[in-house]
Amino acid sequence: MQRLTKIEEKTKQLQGLSSRALLFGLMLSILAVLIVSYAELVVKEIQIAICQFNPAALGLLTILVALNGFISRILRRPFLQPYEVLIAYTMTVLAAMIASRGLMEKLLPALVAINYFANPQNRWAEAFFPHIPRWLVPFDPKGMEVQPPAKYFYEGSDGIVIWSEWLTPLLAWSIVVAGVWMCFLAIASIWRRQWSEHEKLNFPLTQPPLQLIEPSNRANLLRNKLAWLGFALSAFVFFINGLNRLFPSIPPIRVSWTLNDYLTDRPFNAIFFTPVYTSYAAVGFAYFLPSQLLFSLWFFFWLTRLQDILLSWLGYEHMLINMPLYPTRLYIGYQVLGSYLVLVWFFWRAALPYLRQVFAKTFGKGDIDDTNELIPYRVAVLLGMMGLAIAITWGIAVGLSPVVAVTEFAVYLGIVVLVMARSVAEGGLMMTETSFRPIDLMRLFMPKHQLGARNLTILGFTDAVFTRDLRGLLVTPLLDSLKMSESVNLSRRALLLPSVLAMISGFVTAAIYQLKLPHTYGALTMYWYAYQGNPRWAFEDHISSILGQDNPPNYIRGFFIASIVITYAMVAARSHFWWFPFHPLAYALSASWTMIVFWFPIFLAWLIKGLILRYAGVRAFHRYAPFFIGLIYGEFFMAVVWAVHSLITRKPAPFFPWP
């Protein structure tokens, strides 16, 4: 008979699923989809759901908490318990991210952009159309001209959508989306215990929502003057900047610069795009990260810039070519790729004793307790294997060769997603973004043109939908909610049904509404990146390989191997010396859009935190913490305010420093 520990006895008393929380979660999920879709695609100036912890979900959580307090006062008893609020919040954040960069803003434009933007000059029709299955897109690939589904999508049709043309491709894509999401659920279920309990990662993005969800934390925060001071500081900046958009005579408070404007002499002018975004919310989040990680994040970011300067100074300007589809250099992108491989190896090595127990449980030979996991380990392992098999089989069905299909989805789900999830769980980064695609790994072994036109055509779609822009990766809010469940005494198993329902409702609602919007306004007048940037870039990258040759420079292999050695050395050093200051995760993230946006707030947080700890001590660090939480709420609060204002008045919103 299995012996029950105190922890196992405690799990028997955990709260379960509440139908009331499920109802509120569904309502907020649908509302989140509508607000996010309109704000990001029609208003355009403000992106409120591209972050892993986003203003849209925070705003709706605040409304729910306020409504709960109002109803509780009327009833003279608590209406929604904290665990019920967490369930509703989990559903809201998942749906908001699905409506944004998590899926739908990438999926729908990708299905018609290739037809609308094909012309005799770019030769897309002759290169790509013969390799597109009819059921994969709403237009007929046998036709060379711009067809009605693409034309009405981009130019508008008075809001009239011919749903029958879109139903088949959406059902087809829902199969691979389901496979990918099954893998996300499996990853969250299996890796939660290793990262939360064994490695004690702090999951920094869980702190702000918990401050609202837990009544005691909320009361303490509302009474704290430093919290209100931080809130007032960041809210004031974006309040003034919002007024400036409405009344240009009011001077704005600048929150962005570009260092390239000042570095104009050789070799410093070789430096890659380096903006300075002043996000107060990012400073607030970074304040709670370990100092060594903070130092490593900004240090390795600047190491990528110093490499550009050094190569220019040495006369190697020919090496300063860009990584395809990413804001970094080619030689840097392959350093990142090598570091990812070492990190994933390290994650598995560190988790091996635990994973052995998980796999033993899967085959009925283990006794590890999984009664309080999102999914039983046996089901999670089988679900992940089934999800990966579905994605690979779908890839083969649409035209990928078996080797390319396996590489595309195995690298995406087994390497990239895992490192991105770790970057949030350990690094607290507000965005998940990488610097390479699975096809870049293939280029180490063969030129891209050898893959053939059929493979490159289908990869153009999967790059746009899955592997290129990872902002809004759904596995991270799943892991965060599982971590927060410990604080509100909620059974992790109770989050499974709400999460699945949020995914389904988010997919359906966003598909309907985001088809209606471009048919009403015309996608050409809407958010450029979603409709004219992301869905085109992969095809623009592949066309030259289909029509000609692709011979990557040999030096990428040298940088790839060097990064493997460097990352392994850092992993080994951190395993043996606690004082070693360089974090390998920061090296892997150094070239990403995430660090381009947040390197300066991270540097500020490292500097401020270091000064406080050095001259005032640990007690002062904790005493000032509410101020930095206030910075987060102030900036995100104003993002929601100006988004709602834009929805109502159709007036422009101010720029927020997390593009």
Secondary structure in CASP SS format (residue, H / E / C, confidence):
PFRMAT SS
TARGET T0000
AUTHOR 0000-0000-0000
METHOD secondary structure of the structure
MODEL  1
M C 1.00
Q C 1.00
R C 1.00
L C 1.00
T C 1.00
K H 1.00
I H 1.00
E H 1.00
E H 1.00
K H 1.00
T H 1.00
K C 1.00
Q C 1.00
L C 1.00
Q E 1.00
G C 1.00
L C 1.00
S C 1.00
S H 1.00
R H 1.00
A H 1.00
L H 1.00
L H 1.00
F H 1.00
G H 1.00
L H 1.00
M H 1.00
L H 1.00
S H 1.00
I H 1.00
L H 1.00
A H 1.00
V H 1.00
L H 1.00
I H 1.00
V H 1.00
S H 1.00
Y H 1.00
A H 1.00
E H 1.00
L H 1.00
V H 1.00
V H 1.00
K C 1.00
E C 1.00
I C 1.00
Q C 1.00
I C 1.00
A C 1.00
I C 1.00
C C 1.00
Q C 1.00
F C 1.00
N C 1.00
P H 1.00
A H 1.00
A H 1.00
L H 1.00
G H 1.00
L H 1.00
L H 1.00
T H 1.00
I H 1.00
L H 1.00
V H 1.00
A H 1.00
L H 1.00
N H 1.00
G H 1.00
F H 1.00
I H 1.00
S H 1.00
R H 1.00
I H 1.00
L H 1.00
R C 1.00
R C 1.00
P C 1.00
F C 1.00
L C 1.00
Q C 1.00
P H 1.00
Y H 1.00
E H 1.00
V H 1.00
L H 1.00
I H 1.00
A H 1.00
Y H 1.00
T H 1.00
M H 1.00
T H 1.00
V H 1.00
L H 1.00
A H 1.00
A H 1.00
M H 1.00
I H 1.00
A H 1.00
S C 1.00
R C 1.00
G C 1.00
L C 1.00
M H 1.00
E H 1.00
K H 1.00
L H 1.00
L H 1.00
P H 1.00
A H 1.00
L H 1.00
V H 1.00
A H 1.00
I H 1.00
N H 1.00
Y H 1.00
F C 1.00
A C 1.00
N C 1.00
P C 1.00
Q C 1.00
N C 1.00
R C 1.00
W H 1.00
A H 1.00
E H 1.00
A H 1.00
F H 1.00
F H 1.00
P H 1.00
H H 1.00
I C 1.00
P C 1.00
R H 1.00
W H 1.00
L H 1.00
V C 1.00
P C 1.00
F C 1.00
D C 1.00
P C 1.00
K C 1.00
G C 1.00
M C 1.00
E C 1.00
V C 1.00
Q C 1.00
P H 1.00
P H 1.00
A H 1.00
K H 1.00
Y H 1.00
F H 1.00
Y H 1.00
E H 1.00
G C 1.00
S C 1.00
D C 1.00
G C 1.00
I C 1.00
V C 1.00
I C 1.00
W H 1.00
S H 1.00
E H 1.00
W H 1.00
L H 1.00
T H 1.00
P H 1.00
L H 1.00
L H 1.00
A H 1.00
W H 1.00
S H 1.00
I H 1.00
V H 1.00
V H 1.00
A H 1.00
G H 1.00
V H 1.00
W H 1.00
M H 1.00
C H 1.00
F H 1.00
L H 1.00
A H 1.00
I H 1.00
A H 1.00
S H 1.00
I H 1.00
W H 1.00
R H 1.00
R H 1.00
Q H 1.00
W H 1.00
S H 1.00
E H 1.00
H H 1.00
E C 1.00
K C 1.00
L C 1.00
N C 1.00
F C 1.00
P H 1.00
L H 1.00
T H 1.00
Q H 1.00
P H 1.00
P H 1.00
L H 1.00
Q H 1.00
L H 1.00
I H 1.00
E C 1.00
P H 1.00
S H 1.00
N H 1.00
R H 1.00
A H 1.00
N H 1.00
L H 1.00
L H 1.00
R H 1.00
N C 1.00
K H 1.00
L H 1.00
A H 1.00
W H 1.00
L H 1.00
G H 1.00
F H 1.00
A H 1.00
L H 1.00
S H 1.00
A H 1.00
F H 1.00
V H 1.00
F H 1.00
F H 1.00
I H 1.00
N H 1.00
G H 1.00
L H 1.00
N H 1.00
R H 1.00
L H 1.00
F C 1.00
P C 1.00
S C 1.00
I C 1.00
P C 1.00
P C 1.00
I C 1.00
R C 1.00
V C 1.00
S E 1.00
W E 1.00
T E 1.00
L H 1.00
N H 1.00
D H 1.00
Y C 1.00
L C 1.00
T C 1.00
D C 1.00
R C 1.00
P C 1.00
F H 1.00
N H 1.00
A H 1.00
I C 1.00
F C 1.00
F C 1.00
T C 1.00
P E 1.00
V E 1.00
Y E 1.00
T C 1.00
S C 1.00
Y H 1.00
A H 1.00
A H 1.00
V H 1.00
G H 1.00
F H 1.00
A H 1.00
Y C 1.00
F C 1.00
L C 1.00
P C 1.00
S H 1.00
Q H 1.00
L H 1.00
L H 1.00
F H 1.00
S H 1.00
L H 1.00
W H 1.00
F H 1.00
F H 1.00
F H 1.00
W H 1.00
L H 1.00
T H 1.00
R H 1.00
L H 1.00
Q H 1.00
D H 1.00
I H 1.00
L H 1.00
L H 1.00
S H 1.00
W H 1.00
L C 1.00
G C 1.00
Y C 1.00
E H 1.00
H H 1.00
M H 1.00
L C 1.00
I C 1.00
N E 1.00
M C 1.00
P C 1.00
L C 1.00
Y C 1.00
P C 1.00
T C 1.00
R E 1.00
L H 1.00
Y H 1.00
I H 1.00
G H 1.00
Y H 1.00
Q H 1.00
V H 1.00
L H 1.00
G H 1.00
S H 1.00
Y H 1.00
L H 1.00
V H 1.00
L H 1.00
V H 1.00
W H 1.00
F H 1.00
F H 1.00
W H 1.00
R H 1.00
A H 1.00
A H 1.00
L H 1.00
P H 1.00
Y H 1.00
L H 1.00
R H 1.00
Q H 1.00
V H 1.00
F H 1.00
A H 1.00
K H 1.00
T H 1.00
F C 1.00
G C 1.00
K C 1.00
G C 1.00
D C 1.00
I C 1.00
D C 1.00
D C 1.00
T C 1.00
N C 1.00
E C 1.00
L C 1.00
I C 1.00
P C 1.00
Y H 1.00
R H 1.00
V H 1.00
A H 1.00
V H 1.00
L H 1.00
L H 1.00
G H 1.00
M H 1.00
M H 1.00
G H 1.00
L H 1.00
A H 1.00
I H 1.00
A H 1.00
I H 1.00
T H 1.00
W H 1.00
G H 1.00
I H 1.00
A H 1.00
V H 1.00
G C 1.00
L C 1.00
S C 1.00
P H 1.00
V H 1.00
V H 1.00
A H 1.00
V H 1.00
T H 1.00
E H 1.00
F H 1.00
A H 1.00
V H 1.00
Y H 1.00
L H 1.00
G H 1.00
I H 1.00
V H 1.00
V H 1.00
L H 1.00
V H 1.00
M H 1.00
A H 1.00
R H 1.00
S H 1.00
V H 1.00
A H 1.00
E C 1.00
G C 1.00
G C 1.00
L C 1.00
M C 1.00
M C 1.00
T C 1.00
E C 1.00
T C 1.00
S C 1.00
F C 1.00
R C 1.00
P H 1.00
I H 1.00
D H 1.00
L H 1.00
M H 1.00
R C 1.00
L C 1.00
F C 1.00
M C 1.00
P C 1.00
K H 1.00
H H 1.00
Q H 1.00
L H 1.00
G C 1.00
A H 1.00
R H 1.00
N H 1.00
L H 1.00
T H 1.00
I H 1.00
L H 1.00
G H 1.00
F H 1.00
T H 1.00
D H 1.00
A H 1.00
V H 1.00
F H 1.00
T H 1.00
R C 1.00
D C 1.00
L C 1.00
R C 1.00
G C 1.00
L C 1.00
L C 1.00
V H 1.00
T H 1.00
P H 1.00
L H 1.00
L H 1.00
D H 1.00
S H 1.00
L H 1.00
K H 1.00
M H 1.00
S C 1.00
E C 1.00
S C 1.00
V C 1.00
N C 1.00
L E 1.00
S C 1.00
R H 1.00
R H 1.00
A H 1.00
L H 1.00
L H 1.00
L H 1.00
P H 1.00
S H 1.00
V H 1.00
L H 1.00
A H 1.00
M H 1.00
I H 1.00
S H 1.00
G H 1.00
F H 1.00
V H 1.00
T H 1.00
A H 1.00
A H 1.00
I H 1.00
Y H 1.00
Q H 1.00
L H 1.00
K H 1.00
L H 1.00
P H 1.00
H H 1.00
T H 1.00
Y H 1.00
G C 1.00
A H 1.00
L H 1.00
T H 1.00
M C 1.00
Y C 1.00
W H 1.00
Y H 1.00
A H 1.00
Y H 1.00
Q H 1.00
G H 1.00
N H 1.00
P H 1.00
R H 1.00
W H 1.00
A H 1.00
F H 1.00
E H 1.00
D H 1.00
H H 1.00
I H 1.00
S H 1.00
S H 1.00
I H 1.00
L H 1.00
G C 1.00
Q C 1.00
D C 1.00
N C 1.00
P C 1.00
P C 1.00
N C 1.00
Y H 1.00
I H 1.00
R H 1.00
G H 1.00
F H 1.00
F H 1.00
I H 1.00
A H 1.00
S H 1.00
I H 1.00
V H 1.00
I H 1.00
T H 1.00
Y H 1.00
A H 1.00
M H 1.00
V H 1.00
A H 1.00
A H 1.00
R H 1.00
S H 1.00
H H 1.00
F C 1.00
W C 1.00
W C 1.00
F C 1.00
P C 1.00
F C 1.00
H C 1.00
P H 1.00
L H 1.00
A H 1.00
Y H 1.00
A H 1.00
L H 1.00
S C 1.00
A C 1.00
S C 1.00
W H 1.00
T H 1.00
M H 1.00
I H 1.00
V H 1.00
F H 1.00
W H 1.00
F H 1.00
P H 1.00
I H 1.00
F H 1.00
L H 1.00
A H 1.00
W H 1.00
L H 1.00
I H 1.00
K H 1.00
G H 1.00
L H 1.00
I H 1.00
L H 1.00
R H 1.00
Y H 1.00
A C 1.00
G C 1.00
V H 1.00
R H 1.00
A H 1.00
F H 1.00
H H 1.00
R H 1.00
Y C 1.00
A H 1.00
P H 1.00
F H 1.00
F H 1.00
I H 1.00
G H 1.00
L H 1.00
I H 1.00
Y H 1.00
G H 1.00
E H 1.00
F H 1.00
F H 1.00
M H 1.00
A H 1.00
V H 1.00
V H 1.00
W H 1.00
A H 1.00
V H 1.00
H H 1.00
S H 1.00
L H 1.00
I H 1.00
T H 1.00
R C 1.00
K C 1.00
P C 1.00
A C 1.00
P C 1.00
F C 1.00
F C 1.00
P C 1.00
W C 1.00
P C 1.00
END
